[in-house]
């Protein structure tokens, strides 16, 4: 018992000594520590604090647009008679070498009465045009008119029932990045719908500033030509026309004639039987860094006017050489195809407001568009309306004047025959020419494989008929 009491006392005494030593020797050396906020600059992570609707992050539904479009897009079959290479069997049997050639494409019904718009190249030289609707009904179509320059044609089928159709939208309001659908019959597969976005506008594939396509990345393949390009509302904003490809199939770029151009061509064909173009009357080119440096201007966007044609709306409105056109109405002009594309939607006698830069200041001039007074005549070059003085010189009352030979070899040929610039072309295939409109109409109505006959009065007053194939 004594041993246990002794152990307890020793333990208590040891604890007291330890505690006393800590208080005396250690606790006085410990300093209080105050914890403050760190003065360092925090690392910020960029973030968008705007409220985002989750639904807007999802691709839009194309179901409604597809339902509107499918029944209004048709299959077009073109049968043409072409000259094929002569075979030994043809030679010995006396059989004609002509063969039936079948081409296919698409078309868009634009009225319940059966008017259909397609590409000119789809029905070119057609002897027979067959239309198959989405419900598999087949009709024979008649060609109403066409315009090779824009690759647009208007055909019509006769039916007692009203047909589903697409309404033209406003292609000027189409935006880059906007979702679109391409509807057509690629590879003879009926009712095919593909989706993409508008990649660019006012595209010119020729480099000659005569085209103004909408570029998309919606898949378009052989057979889609003439089909519909529609927005998510189901409005027709373009006619699918071409693809950019080394293989003949889609590789990521497709092109459509804007609906505003197609609608204007269709309206002209229905009202006048041909296309009524209105011209501004300026010659020049688009600005870029190199052109701006050469011309000595400090702008790299716009259309630089190098020449104003005589007796045109531009001359009468006061546009001058050296002006830079920046806008026509509300359409910005950054390249030549912006200008030509918009003017193709206009008609003679339409008035457009031209915004231009002159001597550093901005001016807006109203310009009345006029009919073209010059056109290209194959095998010769450019011809223009002849003046009364030109005609009196040869004692005639009709004809158009050769203003410029297209190429040097053409010039050499005609000069050898006594024909020079200023000579008068009086007839094409027997049709009298009173204006450049007559030249265009004579060329359009020329039959397939029909020789081209051109009657010319040279500068000596000699009249000669030349035949070309």
C-alpha positions as CSV (number, residue, x, y, z in Angstrom):
1,X,0.0,0.0,0.0
2,X,2.9,2.3,0.9
3,X,4.5,1.6,-2.5
4,X,1.3,2.6,-4.4
5,X,1.0,5.9,-2.4
6,X,4.6,6.6,-3.1
7,X,4.1,6.1,-6.9
8,X,1.1,8.4,-6.9
9,X,3.0,11.2,-5.1
10,X,6.0,10.9,-7.4
11,X,3.7,11.1,-10.5
12,X,1.9,14.2,-9.2
13,X,5.2,15.8,-8.3
14,X,6.6,15.1,-11.8
15,X,3.6,16.6,-13.4
16,X,3.8,19.8,-11.3
17,X,7.5,20.2,-12.1
18,X,6.9,19.8,-15.9
19,X,4.1,22.3,-15.9
20,X,6.1,24.8,-13.9
21,X,9.1,24.5,-16.2
22,X,6.9,25.1,-19.4
23,X,5.4,28.2,-17.9
24,X,8.8,29.6,-16.8
25,X,11.0,28.7,-19.7
26,X,8.9,28.3,-22.9
27,X,5.6,30.1,-22.8
28,X,7.2,33.6,-22.4
29,X,9.2,33.1,-25.7
30,X,6.1,32.5,-27.9
31,X,4.8,35.6,-29.7
32,X,1.2,36.0,-30.8
33,X,0.6,35.6,-34.6
34,X,-2.0,37.8,-36.4
35,X,-3.4,36.3,-39.6
36,X,-4.1,39.0,-42.3
37,X,-5.6,38.7,-45.8
38,X,-3.0,38.2,-48.6
39,X,-2.3,41.4,-50.5
40,X,-1.4,39.4,-53.7
41,X,-3.5,40.0,-56.8
42,X,-5.7,37.0,-57.5
43,X,-5.6,35.1,-60.8
44,X,-8.6,35.9,-62.9
45,X,-10.1,33.4,-65.4
46,X,-12.0,35.1,-68.3
47,X,-15.7,34.2,-68.3
48,X,-18.9,35.3,-69.9
49,X,-21.3,36.5,-67.2
50,X,-24.2,37.0,-69.7
51,X,-27.1,34.7,-69.1
52,X,-27.2,32.1,-71.8
53,X,-30.3,30.3,-72.9
54,X,-29.4,26.6,-73.2
55,X,-31.8,26.2,-76.1
56,X,-29.8,28.7,-78.2
57,X,-26.7,26.4,-77.9
58,X,-28.5,23.7,-79.8
59,X,-28.7,23.7,-83.6
60,X,-32.1,24.9,-84.9
61,X,-34.6,22.4,-86.1
62,X,-34.9,22.1,-89.8
63,X,-38.1,20.0,-89.8
64,X,-40.5,22.8,-90.7
65,X,-38.2,24.2,-93.4
66,X,-37.8,20.7,-94.9
67,X,-41.5,20.0,-94.8
68,X,-42.2,23.3,-96.7
69,X,-39.5,22.5,-99.3
70,X,-39.7,18.8,-100.2
71,X,-42.9,18.8,-102.2
72,X,-41.9,22.1,-104.0
73,X,-38.7,20.7,-105.4
74,X,-38.9,18.5,-108.5
75,X,-36.7,16.2,-110.5
76,X,-35.9,17.5,-114.0
77,X,-34.9,15.1,-116.9
78,X,-33.5,16.7,-120.0
79,X,-33.4,14.6,-123.3
80,X,-31.2,16.2,-126.0
81,X,-30.3,14.9,-129.4
82,X,-26.5,15.3,-129.9
83,X,-24.0,14.3,-132.6
84,X,-22.0,11.2,-131.4
85,X,-18.8,10.0,-133.0
86,X,-19.4,7.9,-136.1
87,X,-18.9,4.2,-135.5
88,X,-18.0,1.6,-138.2
89,X,-21.5,0.2,-137.8
90,X,-23.0,3.6,-138.4
91,X,-20.8,4.0,-141.5
92,X,-21.7,0.7,-143.1
93,X,-25.4,0.7,-142.1
94,X,-25.9,4.3,-143.1
95,X,-27.3,5.1,-139.7
96,X,-27.3,8.7,-138.4
97,X,-24.7,9.3,-135.7
98,X,-27.0,11.4,-133.6
99,X,-27.9,10.0,-130.2
100,X,-30.3,10.8,-127.4
101,X,-28.4,12.2,-124.4
102,X,-30.2,12.4,-121.0
103,X,-29.3,14.8,-118.2
104,X,-30.9,15.3,-114.9
105,X,-31.2,18.0,-112.3
106,X,-33.6,19.7,-110.0
107,X,-36.2,22.5,-110.1
108,X,-38.2,24.6,-107.8
109,X,-42.0,25.2,-108.2
110,X,-42.5,28.9,-107.7
111,X,-46.3,29.2,-108.4
112,X,-49.3,26.9,-107.8
113,X,-50.0,27.0,-111.6
114,X,-46.9,25.1,-112.5
115,X,-44.0,27.6,-113.1
116,X,-40.7,26.0,-112.2
117,X,-37.3,27.7,-112.0
118,X,-34.1,25.7,-112.7
119,X,-30.6,26.2,-114.1
120,X,-30.1,26.9,-117.7
121,X,-27.4,24.2,-118.0
122,X,-29.9,21.6,-116.7
123,X,-32.2,22.1,-119.8
124,X,-29.7,23.4,-122.3
125,X,-30.4,22.1,-125.9
126,X,-33.3,20.0,-124.5
127,X,-35.6,18.4,-127.0
128,X,-37.8,17.0,-124.2
129,X,-38.1,18.1,-120.6
130,X,-39.7,15.7,-118.1
131,X,-40.7,16.7,-114.5
132,X,-41.2,14.3,-111.7
133,X,-43.0,15.6,-108.6
134,X,-42.2,14.4,-105.1
135,X,-45.4,12.3,-105.3
136,X,-43.9,10.5,-108.4
137,X,-46.4,12.1,-110.9
138,X,-44.6,12.8,-114.2
139,X,-45.3,15.8,-116.5
140,X,-43.9,17.2,-119.7
141,X,-42.6,20.7,-119.4
142,X,-42.2,23.6,-121.9
143,X,-39.4,26.0,-121.8
144,X,-40.7,29.6,-121.2
145,X,-37.4,31.4,-121.3
146,X,-33.8,31.4,-120.1
147,X,-30.8,33.5,-119.3
148,X,-27.4,31.9,-119.9
149,X,-25.5,34.7,-118.2
150,X,-27.1,34.0,-114.8
151,X,-27.7,30.2,-115.5
152,X,-31.4,30.6,-114.8
153,X,-34.3,29.1,-116.8
154,X,-38.1,29.1,-116.4
155,X,-40.2,26.1,-117.4
156,X,-43.9,25.3,-117.0
157,X,-46.0,22.2,-116.6
158,X,-49.8,22.0,-117.1
159,X,-51.8,20.5,-114.3
160,X,-55.4,20.9,-113.1
161,X,-54.4,20.7,-109.4
162,X,-52.7,23.5,-107.5
163,X,-49.1,22.6,-106.7
164,X,-47.1,23.2,-103.6
165,X,-44.6,26.0,-104.1
166,X,-41.8,28.0,-102.5
167,X,-42.0,31.8,-102.0
168,X,-38.9,33.9,-102.9
169,X,-37.1,35.3,-99.9
170,X,-34.9,38.3,-99.8
171,X,-31.3,37.1,-100.4
172,X,-29.9,40.5,-99.5
173,X,-30.9,39.9,-95.9
174,X,-29.2,36.5,-95.8
175,X,-26.3,36.6,-93.4
176,X,-22.9,34.9,-93.3
177,X,-23.1,32.1,-90.7
178,X,-26.8,31.7,-91.2
179,X,-28.2,28.1,-91.3
180,X,-29.5,27.0,-94.7
181,X,-30.9,23.8,-96.4
182,X,-30.1,22.5,-99.9
183,X,-33.0,20.5,-101.3
184,X,-32.7,18.6,-104.6
185,X,-32.2,15.3,-106.3
186,X,-28.5,14.4,-106.2
187,X,-27.5,11.2,-108.0
188,X,-31.2,10.9,-109.1
189,X,-32.2,10.4,-105.4
190,X,-35.5,12.2,-104.9
191,X,-36.1,14.6,-102.0
192,X,-32.7,14.9,-100.5
193,X,-32.1,17.5,-97.8
194,X,-28.7,18.7,-96.6
195,X,-27.8,21.4,-94.1
196,X,-25.0,23.9,-93.8
197,X,-24.3,27.6,-93.3
198,X,-23.7,30.5,-95.6
199,X,-20.0,30.7,-96.0
200,X,-19.7,33.9,-98.1
201,X,-21.7,36.1,-100.4
202,X,-21.0,37.7,-103.8
203,X,-18.7,35.0,-105.0
204,X,-17.4,35.2,-108.6
205,X,-16.0,31.9,-109.9
206,X,-14.9,33.1,-113.3
207,X,-12.7,36.0,-112.3
208,X,-14.5,38.1,-114.9
209,X,-16.9,39.8,-112.4
210,X,-20.0,38.5,-114.1
211,X,-21.2,36.2,-111.2
212,X,-22.4,36.8,-107.7
213,X,-23.1,33.5,-105.9
214,X,-24.1,32.7,-102.3
215,X,-21.4,30.2,-101.1
216,X,-22.5,27.5,-98.6
217,X,-21.1,24.4,-97.1
218,X,-24.3,22.4,-97.5
219,X,-23.6,19.2,-99.4
220,X,-24.5,19.7,-103.1
221,X,-23.7,17.0,-105.7
222,X,-24.5,16.3,-109.4
223,X,-28.3,16.4,-109.7
224,X,-28.7,19.2,-107.1
225,X,-28.4,21.8,-109.9
226,X,-31.6,23.9,-110.0
227,X,-32.7,22.9,-106.6
228,X,-33.6,25.1,-103.6
229,X,-31.5,26.8,-101.1
230,X,-33.8,27.8,-98.2
231,X,-33.4,29.4,-94.8
232,X,-34.8,28.0,-91.6
233,X,-38.1,29.7,-92.3
234,X,-38.4,27.7,-95.5
235,X,-38.0,30.8,-97.7
236,X,-36.2,30.4,-101.1
237,X,-33.0,32.4,-100.9
238,X,-31.1,30.8,-103.8
239,X,-31.0,28.3,-106.7
240,X,-28.2,25.8,-106.2
241,X,-26.0,26.0,-109.3
242,X,-22.4,24.8,-108.9
243,X,-19.9,23.0,-106.8
244,X,-16.1,23.5,-106.5
245,X,-14.6,20.1,-106.9
246,X,-11.7,18.3,-108.6
247,X,-13.6,15.0,-108.5
248,X,-17.0,16.1,-109.7
249,X,-18.5,15.5,-106.2
250,X,-19.0,17.7,-103.2
251,X,-15.8,18.6,-101.3
252,X,-17.1,21.4,-99.1
253,X,-18.0,24.4,-101.3
254,X,-21.3,24.9,-103.2
255,X,-22.8,28.0,-104.8
256,X,-26.3,29.3,-105.4
257,X,-27.7,32.1,-107.5
258,X,-29.3,34.6,-105.0
259,X,-33.1,34.6,-105.0
260,X,-33.2,38.3,-105.7
261,X,-31.4,37.8,-109.0
262,X,-33.4,34.6,-109.9
263,X,-36.7,36.4,-109.2
264,X,-35.8,39.4,-111.4
265,X,-34.8,37.0,-114.3
266,X,-38.1,35.1,-113.9
267,X,-40.2,38.3,-113.8
268,X,-38.5,39.7,-116.9
269,X,-39.0,36.4,-118.8
270,X,-42.7,36.3,-117.9
271,X,-43.3,40.0,-118.7
272,X,-40.9,40.7,-121.6
273,X,-39.8,37.3,-122.9
274,X,-36.1,38.2,-122.2
275,X,-34.0,39.8,-119.5
276,X,-34.1,43.5,-119.1
277,X,-30.7,44.6,-117.6
278,X,-30.1,48.1,-116.2
279,X,-26.6,49.3,-116.3
280,X,-24.8,52.0,-114.2
281,X,-22.3,53.0,-116.9
282,X,-19.0,52.8,-115.1
283,X,-15.7,51.0,-115.8
284,X,-13.1,50.2,-113.1
285,X,-12.2,47.6,-110.6
286,X,-12.2,46.7,-106.9
287,X,-9.7,48.2,-104.5
288,X,-7.2,46.3,-102.5
289,X,-3.8,47.2,-101.0
290,X,-1.9,46.8,-104.3
291,X,-4.5,48.6,-106.4
292,X,-4.7,51.4,-103.8
293,X,-1.0,51.9,-103.9
294,X,-0.9,52.0,-107.7
295,X,-3.8,54.5,-107.9
296,X,-2.5,56.6,-105.1
297,X,-5.6,56.3,-102.8
298,X,-5.7,55.5,-99.1
299,X,-8.7,53.2,-99.3
300,X,-8.6,49.4,-99.8
301,X,-12.3,48.7,-100.1
302,X,-14.8,49.9,-102.7
303,X,-15.1,50.2,-106.5
304,X,-12.7,52.6,-108.2
305,X,-14.2,54.3,-111.2
306,X,-11.6,54.6,-114.0
307,X,-14.0,55.5,-116.8
308,X,-17.6,56.8,-117.1
309,X,-19.3,55.6,-120.3
310,X,-21.0,58.1,-122.5
311,X,-24.7,58.6,-122.5
312,X,-25.3,56.5,-119.4
313,X,-27.0,57.2,-116.1
314,X,-23.6,57.5,-114.3
315,X,-22.5,60.3,-116.7
316,X,-25.8,62.1,-116.4
317,X,-25.7,61.9,-112.6
318,X,-22.2,63.4,-112.4
319,X,-20.1,60.4,-111.4
320,X,-16.5,61.0,-112.4
321,X,-13.3,59.1,-113.1
322,X,-11.5,58.7,-109.7
323,X,-14.6,58.4,-107.6
324,X,-14.8,55.4,-105.2
325,X,-18.2,53.8,-104.9
326,X,-18.8,52.5,-101.4
327,X,-22.5,51.8,-101.5
328,X,-25.4,51.4,-103.9
329,X,-28.6,52.0,-101.9
330,X,-27.9,50.1,-98.6
331,X,-25.6,47.5,-100.1
332,X,-21.9,47.9,-99.3
333,X,-19.6,47.6,-102.2
334,X,-16.3,46.0,-101.2
335,X,-15.6,44.1,-104.5
336,X,-16.8,44.2,-108.1
337,X,-19.2,41.2,-107.7
338,X,-21.0,43.2,-104.9
339,X,-21.8,45.9,-107.5
340,X,-22.7,43.6,-110.4
341,X,-24.7,41.3,-108.2
342,X,-26.9,44.1,-106.9
343,X,-27.4,45.7,-110.3
344,X,-28.6,42.3,-111.7
345,X,-31.6,42.7,-109.4
346,X,-32.5,46.1,-111.0
347,X,-34.2,47.0,-114.3
348,X,-33.8,49.9,-116.8
349,X,-35.2,53.2,-115.4
350,X,-34.8,52.1,-111.8
351,X,-33.1,54.8,-109.7
352,X,-30.4,53.8,-107.2
353,X,-28.6,56.0,-104.7
354,X,-24.8,55.7,-105.2
355,X,-22.6,56.6,-102.2
356,X,-19.1,57.6,-103.3
357,X,-15.9,59.1,-102.0
358,X,-14.5,62.1,-103.9
359,X,-11.6,64.2,-102.7
360,X,-11.9,62.7,-99.3
361,X,-15.6,63.7,-98.9
362,X,-18.7,61.5,-99.2
363,X,-21.5,62.2,-101.7
364,X,-24.7,60.5,-102.5
365,X,-25.9,60.7,-106.2
366,X,-29.2,59.3,-107.5
367,X,-28.5,57.4,-110.8
368,X,-31.1,56.2,-113.3
369,X,-30.1,52.9,-114.8
370,X,-30.4,52.6,-118.5
371,X,-30.4,49.7,-121.0
372,X,-27.0,48.4,-122.1
373,X,-25.8,50.0,-125.3
374,X,-23.0,47.5,-125.8
375,X,-22.8,43.7,-125.9
376,X,-20.5,40.9,-126.8
377,X,-20.9,39.2,-130.2
378,X,-19.0,36.0,-130.5
379,X,-16.4,35.7,-133.3
380,X,-16.2,39.5,-133.4
381,X,-16.1,41.3,-130.1
382,X,-18.1,44.2,-128.6
383,X,-20.8,45.9,-130.6
384,X,-22.9,48.9,-129.5
385,X,-25.9,50.8,-130.7
386,X,-25.1,52.7,-133.9
387,X,-25.9,56.5,-134.0
388,X,-27.9,58.1,-136.7
389,X,-24.7,59.5,-138.2
390,X,-23.2,56.0,-138.3
391,X,-26.1,54.7,-140.2
392,X,-26.4,57.6,-142.6
393,X,-22.8,57.0,-143.6
394,X,-23.8,53.8,-145.2
395,X,-27.3,54.9,-146.2
396,X,-29.0,52.2,-144.0
397,X,-31.6,52.4,-141.2
398,X,-30.5,49.5,-139.1
399,X,-27.4,47.9,-137.7
400,X,-25.0,47.9,-134.7
401,X,-21.4,49.2,-134.7
402,X,-18.3,47.2,-133.9
403,X,-16.6,49.1,-131.1
404,X,-13.8,46.7,-130.1
405,X,-12.5,43.3,-131.3
406,X,-12.5,40.7,-128.5
407,X,-9.0,39.2,-129.3
408,X,-6.1,40.0,-131.5
409,X,-6.7,36.9,-133.7
410,X,-10.3,38.0,-134.2
411,X,-9.0,41.5,-135.2
412,X,-6.5,40.1,-137.6
413,X,-9.1,37.9,-139.3
414,X,-11.6,40.8,-139.8
415,X,-9.0,43.3,-140.8
416,X,-7.9,41.0,-143.6
417,X,-11.5,41.1,-144.8
418,X,-11.6,44.9,-144.7
419,X,-13.7,45.0,-141.5
420,X,-12.4,47.4,-138.8
421,X,-13.7,49.0,-135.7
422,X,-16.6,51.2,-136.8
423,X,-17.9,48.8,-139.3
424,X,-21.6,47.9,-139.1
425,X,-23.1,44.5,-138.4
426,X,-26.6,44.5,-140.0
427,X,-27.9,41.0,-139.6
428,X,-27.5,37.7,-137.6
429,X,-29.0,34.6,-139.3
430,X,-31.1,36.8,-141.5
431,X,-32.5,38.9,-138.6
432,X,-32.1,42.7,-138.8
433,X,-30.3,44.4,-135.9
434,X,-31.7,47.7,-134.7
435,X,-30.0,47.5,-131.2
436,X,-27.9,45.3,-129.0
437,X,-31.1,43.8,-127.7
438,X,-31.7,42.3,-131.2
439,X,-28.1,40.9,-131.1
440,X,-28.8,39.1,-127.8
441,X,-32.2,37.8,-129.0
442,X,-30.7,36.6,-132.3
443,X,-28.0,34.6,-130.4
444,X,-30.5,33.2,-127.9
445,X,-32.9,32.0,-130.6
446,X,-30.2,30.4,-132.7
447,X,-30.9,26.7,-133.1
448,X,-28.7,23.9,-131.8
449,X,-26.0,23.2,-134.4
450,X,-27.3,26.1,-136.5
451,X,-24.5,27.9,-138.3
452,X,-23.9,31.5,-137.3
453,X,-24.4,33.9,-140.2
454,X,-23.2,37.5,-139.7
455,X,-23.8,40.2,-142.3
456,X,-21.3,43.1,-142.1
457,X,-20.8,46.3,-144.0
458,X,-17.1,47.2,-143.9
459,X,-15.7,50.8,-143.9
460,X,-15.7,50.8,-147.7
461,X,-19.5,50.2,-147.7
462,X,-19.2,46.6,-149.0
463,X,-21.8,44.2,-147.6
464,X,-20.6,40.6,-146.9
465,X,-22.2,37.5,-145.2
466,X,-19.8,35.4,-143.1
467,X,-20.6,31.9,-141.9
468,X,-19.3,30.3,-138.7
469,X,-19.9,27.1,-136.9
